[in-house]
Structures are given as C-alpha cells and as structure tokens.
Amino acid sequence: MTDLVNLRVTHVSALLPPSCLVEELPGDEEVYGQVVDTRQHVLEVLKSTNRLLVVICHNGSAENLLQLAKELADLSSSVGEQLLVVLQPDKSLIWSASSHNQGVRQTRSLLLQVNHLGVPTACEFDDTVTPQYFADLLSWASVDARSEMLCELVSGLSMPVGLQATVTEADCALHALKLSASGHHFVGVSSEGLCGIVESTGNRDTHVVLEAAVPDKTDPRQAPKAAAALLTQAQALVLAESGSPLLFETGTGSPHWEVLSAALVAHLGAIEASSPRGVRLRLGAPSEWKRAKAFVVNLAVAVKATQRSKPRAHALGATSYTEPPDNLRVSGVRPLIPAACLVEELPREEKHAAIVRRARSELQQILRGDSKRLVVIAGPPIVGSPDACREYAARMADLALEVKEHVLLVMRVQLTLRAGAGAGAGVAWRGPLKDPDRDGSYHFNRGLKLGRELLLQVSDLGLPTACEFDDTVTPQYFADLLSCATVDARSEMLCKLVSGLSMPVGLRSDSDHMAAAESTLQDTGRAQDFFGVTPHGIAGIVHATGNADCVIMLNTDAAGSAAERAAAACSACESNGCGVVVECGGPNTSSWEQADLAAQLCSLIESGSIERAASSKRRGLVGVALSSFLLSGSRPHTQALPGISETDPCMDWLQTSQAVRGLAAACKSACKAAAAGHAGKAAKKPRVGA
C-alpha cells in the first residue's frame, strides 16, 4: 500500500501522550481555582453590562510572553473593575521549538507560569489534538467558525469559546453557534494519545467573534465613518439573527488603527445591554504593546464613565478545585478501529491499485496541462443507499469507457455530509461513515467498514473514486483507494493535511474568496508539519513534503443564473494562476439549472471562450463537478426513494449522461479546432531556403 499512500509524507514523529505531559507539568489548586473562577467571570461578563472581556493575543518569544504577563498582572489590578483581561499566547510557539514535543512542553509550562502570575490564559485551537495538552489551564478559547469539525470539537470543550469569522462571513459564526450547542460524535484523540470516538454533550457557552478591519484603501477622511458603520452593521447582524454575545477582533497593525481603536472605545465603552461584550486584540509584534496598552486604558476609562452600578470586586483564585477542569462536556471516548486493522481485513488488490495509479497519473497530466482531456467528477452529495450507489457506479463505468478519449470520469463517493451540503433541507444525518444505522448510535467502526467496502466495490468496476475529507484521521482508512479528494479551502488544518496527501486535491471555494483559496493552494505545495494519526491509531506529528497537484473547486451556487455562473467560471479561469474545477451543483441549484450550466460550459469549451490549462501555464479550466444520481431532485430521508439525493438536488441519470457526453463532444471539437489552427500556422510558416 505504501506506493499509493504517504508519498508526500517523509515520516511521522512520535508525539508525547497528553496524560504524560500533564503528569510531568501538573496544575495545582491555585491554577485550577483561577481557571474555574475566570470561566465563570467570562460568562458573567458576556451576560452583564458592568465589565468587558479583553483578550490580548501575544506574538513573540516565550520571554516576551512572560514579560507581557507581568505587565498585564499590574494593569489588571487597576482596570479589573472595568475589564476582564485574558492573555492568549501565539499558537506558533508549539511549532517554533526545536522539536514539537518540546513545543507542547514549553507551551504548557508557559501557561502554568502565566496563570501563577494571576493572569488567565486563552488559546486558539485549529486541530482536535492540542486541547488535550492545555484545556485544563485555559479560561477561554476560540476556533474558526467556518470549520464544522472544529465546531464539533467546541461541543466538547469545558470553557467558554469564541467562534471567529469575518463580518462578511458572519453567517458561518451564527451557524456554528447552533452546531456547537448540540452533542456530537467525532474522531479525536484520548489523553493517552490514542485515536477514539469522542461523545460530546454540547457547549452553549459560546459567542461570536467578528474581525473588525477598515479596508486599507479607505480614504482617511472617510475612515471614522467607515469604522463606525462597520461596528454598527456587525452588531445589528448578530443581534438580529441570534442575540449572541459579540466580541470584536482587531490588531494593532490593522489599517487605520488609530481611527478603528477610537471607534471601538466609543462603541464598546457604552456597555448597553445590546452592546458587544469585548474585544480580542492581536499584537503584530511585542513592540506594539505600548499602543495596545493605551487602547486598554482608554477602554477602561470609557467603561468606568458609563457603569450603571458600582461593580463588585472580582477576586480570582478563590475556588478550591484540585481536579483538572477539562472534559466536562465529554461523556465518553469509545474505541476506534486502527486503520491498519481495517485495511488488513479489507485489503486492496493489485487491480484496485492499478486503477488508482492510472487515474492519478492521468489527473496529474490534466492538471499540469499536458493533456487536453477534461476531468468530470460526478456522484451524489452523500451516499444514502449503498445499493443505489452500486447501480449508479455500474452505469457510470459504461459511460466512462464511452467518453474516455476526451473525459476522465471519476465517481464521487461521499461518506460524510460536506460543509454546507443540505443547508436548505435542514439535514441532521451526518452520513454513513458516522452513523451507518441512521439511529444516532454513531457506530463509526461499522461506518468505516461500510465505506471501505463500497470503495472497493466501485473500484471492482474499473472506476476511479473521489471523496471529501473533513478531518485528518479518515484518510488513513481510504487514501489507498482514492484517485483524488477535496477539502474545504477555508480550513487551515485540512489544507495542512493536503500537503501530505498522495493524490490530486481540489480546494473548495466560492468566487468571492478565490484570492484566499489561491493563496492557500500555494501553501499546500510547501512542506508542512501537523498533528495526525498513524495507521495504528496513535497520535503523531506528520512531516509532509507538500502537494503541487491541487486545483480550486469553484462553487458558483450563489452566482445567479446559468449564464452568470458560466461568466464567473470564465473570470476565475482567466484571472487566477491555478487550475479550476467548476462545481455545477449546490444546495440552491435545481437539476435543470445544473444541466443548463453544464450546457453553457460545453458551448464555452467548444468555442474556445473559456481558458483551458496548457503545459505552458498551469491555469484555466481542468474539470467539472456534477451533483448527480439515478433520480432527479432531492427529498428528505423520511420521503426518500432509492437513487434520489437526500441533500442537494441532483441531475438524474439521463441528464448526467447527456451532460458528460456533451462535455466530451465539446472537448473533441476544441481539440480539432486547436489542431486545425496549429496546422494552418505550420502551413503558413515559410520553409528555410525557400
């Protein structure tokens, strides 16, 4: 299996089990008392109108962190009645040490020292492993609200958590509030460092954190007005949709900082019942603390001037608490079968390996512009009925042989609900991998077996397969059977995973965030280190070499009509320096609209009006993705029929086969036209000596 898995992983280093580190560097009664007290004070601040929460994000060395903690301890003594100040170390401290085990050891030691100085601590999580090392020492935490996997993590965290997003993506944060409030079952790591199935109870101590930034190009004369409008808009949006407490996030290095900081003081200092409850302030460098301190002092003065009643003292460390205050919202961790055991039980044969090798090689040629074929990824948004998927695969295998000269047809076998899929239908089922019995029993091990069996059966038909990953564990169970994969481009952790995957990968993004997705794509081509799991189910540090075989999966679902979506695809193919796969489906796209968009793309390909990837430049259209199944449209599970989608609307088989044949014919015509053009140029070229 090693010839198809871990091709871009140099090695996996041993990771110190969290329980060993906690035993080596334990918290004491003083620290745990402060943590429990501060968590309660955070909740009081979020609900009251007497104080504000200020989270200071440090960016610098360990020495600078301790120096800043000492200054914050002194500052808190003077502004404590107005502000609850919490210090968040830079998460890069883990990765900047001489070894990653030394990094987690150093970070825990620093958190202990900062707490002993009387300064509460916070952390930003971007994976499901690091909480095991530090959660008992933290009074507050935050995660990226756009990651459903991290929101599932939040549902099991014991501290108040901020769900962070930009103002334009506030809807992600509002969705994350609902997601994290309910219990979940997700793949995580136990305190012993073993992979397991975490059962959480839900976390309602959450709130929204929105980034506040005045655009750099704003006219300085208009900046005060723009800053005030930004804060008012964000506050109204969150209050109207959820009533959740709101924190703003900004940085001392932000454009128009002086104007924005003044607006924040005026906006936050009013401490009305509907006002935001605080701010997270990122220091661009330790030298910027002086500016940050001035802001904190000004904010405290504004709060003091408007406090409605005399605030009581908020002494920390009074609670007697000797047990680590973590895993309070985790009801249990069930065993997860190691990937190596499942692969041994359901082994890949040489015929399966040959299909994967050939398809990956052909995909690489298309992505690099060395082949004028088109990739078409088709299949249902999620596997509902395995029997219906097998029937669909049998039909697709015949179609793949028919169009193979101009189209590489890949079947999507999606085992978990993709982020955003089924949004309009309110789908609660998480897919056959997590809940194969559909009864809330979450038999992950059975789901993993079902998923691998289905992938082997599809491969038996000669079809290459693709799926989307939403964590860093499940690839170990299926990667040897997949020809390509997709991930959400907004997830930093998943993009680190991409750097170690041995297959071509699509980064899903909409047209509004193409620039960020392209930047992420560049990062996936570089070496990365991240927390992962070995085939034997043990947490480790993965050292990846980088993956250059990546494209953007462009979601045009919100772009309007088929013509407008086709125009958005053309623009993306021309303006971005990377390959693009256009997704025709989505939760807001009917089967007929999807077929119409596919027809529009056929016309653009045939006429040469859309840029295609070429060997001289790795950008342009390389593929199309279709939401497709046996029957048209979608129905909720309670009304579903075998072969109809339970989430996003799908084209039926007739529409699918027509779309695929149309794309193949368009590619054939475009190739003929290109060949004729080259022949004409050759004929006009004068012969030497003529």
N, C-alpha and C positions, 0 to 999 in steps of 0.2 A: 504493500500500500504506500510505501514511502516515496515511490516515484511520482505520485499524484498529490500527496498531502505534505504540507510543511516544506515545500520547495523554496519558500521565501522566509523560512524560519531557520536561523543559524543554530539556535539551541534554546532550551528552556531552563532557566536557573532555578535552583531550589529557593523557596520562599519560606521564611520563618513563620511557623504557625502562630496566629494571633494569641492563642492562650499562653504560649511560651513567653511571648513578649510582655503580656500583661502580668504574668508571674514575675518576670525579671524587673519590670518597672511598674509596680502596682500603685493604684491610687490609694489615698488614705482617707480617714474620716473628714479631715478638713477639706480636702479637694471635693470629695463626693457630696459633702454638705453644701458647698458653694455651688456645685453643678445643679443639684436639685432645687436649691433656693432660686438661682438665677433663671432656670427654666420657668419656674412659677412666676417670677417677676416679668419675664418676657411676655408671658400670656396676659398678665395684668396690664402691661403697657399697651399691648395690642388692642385691649378692650377698653382702656380708660382714656381720659383726657387730661391726665396730670403730667405724664412724662412721655419722652420719645425714646425709641431704640436707635442707637448709633453703632453700626458695625464698621470697624476700621480694618481694611484689608491691607496687610503688610506685603511689601515686595522688596525683599532684600535678604541679607545673610542671617544666620542664627544669632550672631552677636547684635546685629541691628534690631532683631525682633525683641531680644531681652531688654535692650536699652529703651525701645519704644514702650514695652510693657511697664517699665518702671515709671516712665513719664505719664502713661495712662493711669497708673495707680494714683499718682499725685493729682492728676487732672480730675479723676472721678471723685475724689474727696471734695472738690469744690463745685462740681456740676452734677453730683449724684442725685440731687433732689429734682433736677430737671431732665437728666438724660441717663439712660442705662447704656453704658459703653461696653462693647464686646470686641475682642481682638481676634481677627482671623489671619493665621499665618498663610504665607504663599504655599500653594499645594506643590509647587515645583521643588520644595525642599526635599521631598521624598526621592525625586529623580536626580537631584544635583549632587547627592552624596557619592562617595567612592564606590559604594555598592548599594543596591536597592534595599537589602536587608538593613544595612547601616542607615539608609534614609528613613525607613519606618521607625527604627530605633531612635534616631535623632529627633524625629518629629514628635514622637510620644514623650521623650524626655523634655523637649521644649514646652509642650502643652502642660506637662506637670509643673514645670518651673513657673510658667506664666500664671497658672492657677494659684500656685503658692504665693505669688505676689499680690493676690487678691483681684486679679483681672480675669473675668470669664472669657472663655475661648469659643471659637466657631470654626467651621470647616466647610469647604465646598466639595461635594462628592461628585466624581464623574465615572465611578465604577461601583460594583457591588461587593468589592473585596475590602477596600480600605476602612469602611465603617467598623469592621471587626477589631481594628487596631486602636481606634481612637474614640469611638462613640461614647464610652463611659466618662470621658473627660470634657465633652462638648455641651455647651448650653444652648447652642443654635447651629443650624446647618442650612445649606442651600443646595439646590440641584437645578439643572437646566430643565425648564418646564416642557421643552419640546420632545424630550426623551420619555416615551412611555415606560421603558424599562426602569429608568431612574425614578419615575413616579411610583412604580410598584415597590421599589426599594423604600421610598418615603413612607409607604403604608406600614412598614415595619420598624421605622426609626422611633426612638423614645423621646426625642427632643422636638421643640418647635422647628419648622422647616419653611424656608422661603423658596417659592417656585419662581425662578427668574426667567424673564423674557424681555424682548424689546417692546416698545409701545405699539409698534405695528403688528406684533405677534402676541398681543395681549390675550387673544382668544385661546392660544395654546396654554397660557397660565390658568385661565379660567377652567379649561377642560381638565388640566392637571389637578386642580382643587378637588374636583369630583372623583377623579381616578384614584388619588392617594387617600381619600377618605374611607374607601371601602377595603375589605380584606382581599388579599391576593395570594396566589401560589406562584412562585418564581424560582428560577435556578440561582442559587447563591453559594456561599462558602461558609462552613461552620467555623467556630472558634478553634477547632483542631486543624483547620486548613484543608478539609475535605469538601468536595462538591456535594451539595444536597438540595432538596426541595424545601424552600422556606415558606412557611404558612404564616401570613401576617393578619392582623386584626383590623387594620386601617388606622389612619392618623388624621384627626380633624384639627390638630394644632398646626395648621398650615396657613400661609398667606401669600400674597402676590408681591413680587419684587420686579419693578419695571425700570429699565435703563432710561435715564433722562440725559439726553445729549442734544445740544443745539448744533445743527449742521455747520461744518467748518466754513462753508461758503456764504453763510448768512451775513448780510450787511450789518456791520457793528451797530449802526443806528437802529436797526430793527431787532437786534438780538434780545434786548429786555422784553419786548413784546412777544417774540417767538418763544422765549423761555417760559414766560407766564402762561402762554396759550398751551404749550406742551404739557405742563404740570396739571393745568385745569382739565385738559382733554383726557389725560390718563386717569386722573382721579374720578372723573364722571363716568368713564367707561367701566372701570372696575366696580364702582359703587352701584351703577345701574344693573350690571349683569350678575353680581354675586354678593355684594355687601361685604366682601372680604376685606380684612385689614390690608393696607397697601404700604409698601416701602419703596422709596426711590433709590436707584443706584446711579452713581456718577463717579468721576475720577478727577483728581487734582490736575491731571494733564489733559482734561477734556477741552475741546474748543470753547472759547468764550467762558472760561471757568469763572472769572470774576462776576460776570453777569448771571450765570447759572447759580452760583453759590448764593448770591443775594436773593434771587428768586426763591430758592429753596428755603432760606431762612424766613422769608416773608410767608411762604406757603405753609411750611411745617410749624412755624412758631405760633400760628393762630390756634393750634390744638383744638379745633372744633370737633364735634362728635363725628363728622364725616371726613375729617382731615386725614391725610396719610399719617402713619404711625412712626415713621422714622426714615433713616437713610443708611445705605451702605456706601461707604466712601473708600474708593480704591486709591492707594498711593502709587503713583507711577515710579517713584524712587524714594529711598529713605530721606533724601534731601527735601522732599515736598511736605514733610511732616509739619513744618512751620506754617505753611498755608492751610493745611488741614486743621491744625490746632486752632488757628484763628477762626475758621469756619465753625468748629465745635463750640468755641466760647461764645461766638455771636448767636449761635442757635440756642444755647443755654440761656443767654440773656433774653432772647425773644420769648422763649417758653416761660421764663420766670415772670415776665411782664404780663402774661395772659393767663397764668394759672388761676383756676377758679376757686380753689380751696387750698389751704395750707397742706402741702404734701407731707406724708409721714416719712420718717426715715426708713431707708431700705437697707438694713444691715444684711450682709451676706455671711454665709458660713455658720448660721445658727442651727441648722438642721443636723441631727445625728443620723448619719447614713453610712454604714460600713460596707454595704454591698454595692458592686458596680451598677450604676443606674442605666443599664443598656438592655436591649432585647425585651423591653417592657411591652412592646406591641408585636412580639413574635410568639405564636402559640406552639410552634414546634419546627424542627428541621427533620424531614424524612430522608431516608437514604435514596441516592440516585445511582443507577447502574453505571459503572465506568464505561466510557466509550469503547475501550479495548475489549471489554467483555461482550458488548453488543456486536461489534464488528467480527469477533470470533464466532458468535452464534449465527450471524447472518453475513457470511463473507462475500466479498466481491470476487467474481470470477474474471478470467482473462478477457472474456468477450465484453464484460462491462468496462474494464479498464481501457480496452481498445476504443470503445465509443467515446469515453471521456477524453482520452488523449487526442483523438482525431478532432473532436468538436472544439476543444480548447485551442488546438493549433489553428483551425480554420477561423475561429473567433479572433485570435491574435492577428491573423493576416488581414481580416476585415477592419479591425480597429486601427491597424497601422497603415491602412490604405493600400496594402499590397494585393487586395482582392476587391473586385467591384461587386461582389455579392452583397446581399442585404441580410442582416440578422432580423428574424422575426420571432419574438418571444410571445407565446400565446398560451392561455390557460385560465382557469377560474381564479378569482381573487383569493379563495381559500378552498381547501379540499373539504367538501361536505360529505359526499358519499364516495368511498373508495371504489365501489363497483362502477359508478358513473364515470369516475376519473379513468379507470382502466378502459372503459368503452371509448371515451374521448381520446385516450392515448392511441388506441388501435386505429382509429380514423386518422389521427394526425400522422401516424407512422407512414400510412399510404400516401398522404398528401406530401410529406417531407421528401419521399422518393421522387414524386412527380415534379417538384419545383427545385430540386437540389442544385441544378446548374446555376441558378440565379439567386436562390434564397436558402439560407441556413435556418431551418425551423427548429426551435427549442421549446420544449414544453415547460410551462411554469407549474411547479408542484409546491404550492404554498401551504405550509403546515401550521402556521400561526397567523393570527389576524394582523395584517400590516397596520402601521400607524396611519390613521385617517380612513382606513377601509371601513365600510359600513357606517360611516358617520351619520348619514341621513336616516338610516334604518334603526339606529339605537341598538346595534348588535352587541350582546353581552358575552356570547360564547367566544372563547379565546382560540379555538381551533383544535384539531385532532391531536396535536402534539401535547398540549397542556391538559386537555380534558376530553379524552377519546370517547368516554361514555356519555358525555353531554349531561351529566347529572351533578356537577360540582364536586365530584370525587377527586379530580385532578390526579389521575394515575399517569404521571409523567413517564414512568418507565414503560408502560404499555403504549403510550403515545409515541415514544421514541422508536419502539419496535415496529409499530404500525407504519411510521414514516419511512423507516429504512426498507421495510418490506415493499412498500409502494414504489419507492425509487428504484429498487431492483427489478420490479415487475415492468415498470416503464422502460427501463434500460434493456430488458429482455426483448423489447420490440424494436430496438435499434435507435431509440430516440434519445438525444441529449436532453438534460434537465437543468432547471434553474430554480432557485428559491430565494427568499429574503431572510437575512439573519437579523435578529433583534437583541442578541446577547453574544458574549464571547465564548460560550460553552458549547452550544449545539453544533457549531461547525465540526467539532471533533467526531460527531456521530454520522455526518452525512457528506463531508467535504470530498471524500474519495469517489462519490457517485455523481457529483455535480460538475457540469461544464462551465457554469457561470453563476453569479449570485448578485443580489442587490442589497443595499443598506440605505438607511436614511442619512442623507448628506449632512444633516444638522447635528448629528450625534458625534461628538469628539471621540468618544470611546470606540464606537463602531468603525470610525474611519481609521483609528489605530489598528483595529482588527484587520481591516482591508489590506494594510501594508504587509501582513503576514499570510494572506490567503494565496493559494497556488493557482487560482483561476481568475479570468477576467471578471471585473466587478462594475456594476452600474451604481452611481451615487444619485439617489432620487432627490430631485429639487424642482421647485416651480420656477417660472420665468422671472419672478420678482427677486429671486435670490441666486441667480446664475453666477454672479461675480463671486459670492461667498463659496458657492459649490465648486467653482473652478479653482479657487484658492485651496480648498480642501483637497481637491483632486491632486494638486501639486504636492501637498503634504503626504498623501498616501504613497507617492513614489519614493519617499525618503525612508531611511531606517527609523524604526520606532521601537520603543520598549513599553510594554503594558502588562497588566495583570491578566492572567488567563489560567487555564486548567489543562493539565496533561491528559493523555488518553486514559491514564489510570485513575483519574478523578482527584488529583492532588493539585492544589493551587500552586502556581509558579509564576515566574517573570519571563514573559515571552520576548525574545530578541528577534525582531523582524527586519528584513533587508529592504523592504519597500516593494510596491507593486505598481509598475508603469502601465499595466493593461487595464486601465479604468476609463470609463466614459460617464457622461451625465445622462441620467434618465429624466428627461424633461416632462414634467406633469403640466399639461395645458388645460386641466379640467376647469379652471376658473377663468379662462381667457375669452369665453364668449362663444360665438358661432363657429362652425367648422372652418369657414374662411378665415376668421380672426385667429383661430388656433393654428391653422396652417401658416398664417403670416408670422405668428410668434415663433413657430418652429424654424421658419426660414431665417428670421432675425437671429435666433440662437445659433444656428449653424454657421452663419456668416460672421458673427461678432465675437465668438468665443474660440479660444485656441485649443479646442478639445473635441473629441467625438461626441455625438449626440444620438441617443435613442429616444424617439418620441413616443410617449405613452398616450394612446388614443382613448383609453377608458378612464373611469373615475367615478366617485360617488354621485356626481352631478351630471353624468353623461349617459343618455339613453343608448340602447343598442343601435338605433338608426343614426343618431348623431355620431356615434363612434364609426359606423360604416361610412358615413359621409366624409369624416375626416380622413379615413384611410383612402377613400377615393380621391380626395384633394391631394394627398401626398403622392398617390400614383401619378396624377397629372403633373405635379411639380418635378418628380423624378424623370418622367418620360421627356418632358420639355427641357430638362436641364436647368430649371429655375431655382432649384434648391442645391446648395453646395454639398458635394459628397466628399468623403475622406479620400485622400490620394497619398501616394508614397512620399510626395514632396512636402506634404503638410498634414499632420495628424489632427484634422478638424473637419467638421461637417457631419452630415447625416450618415450614420452607420447602421441604424436599425429602427424597428418599430415594435412596440409592445401592444398587444391586444388583450382586452378582458373578454374572454371567450369561453363558452361551454356548450353543452348539447342543445339547450333550450334558451330562448331569448328572455332578456329582462332579469328580474330578481324577485324573490319572495322571502319573507321571514321564515325561520325554521318551522314554525307551527303550521305554515301553509305550503311548505316547500314540496317540490316534486323531485325525484332523482334526475340530476342533469341540469337543474336550474340553480343559479347563484343565490346564496343566502346573504350576500353583502352588496357589492357594487353591481350595477346592471351589466349584463354580458351580451355579446352577439351570439346568435345560435350557430349551429354548425354550418348551415348554408351560407349565412353572412360571412362567417370566418373563412370558409374555403374560397368564396368569391374574393374576399379581401386579399388573402395570401396569393391566389393566382393572379390577381390584378397587380400586386406589388412585384411578382416575378416577371410578368409581362412588361411592366414599366422598366424594370432593370434591364431586361433583354433589349428593349428599344433604345434605352440610353446607351448601352454598350455598343449597339450597332451604329448609333449616331456618332459616338466618340471614335469608333474605328473608321468610319467614313471620313470624319474630319481629319484624322491623322493621315489617312491615305491621300486625301486631297492636298494636304500640306506637303507630303512627300513627293507627289506628282509635280507640284509647282516648283519644288526646290531644284535649281539648275545643277546639272551634272558637272563635275570637275573636268575642266578641259573642253567643255562644250563651246 
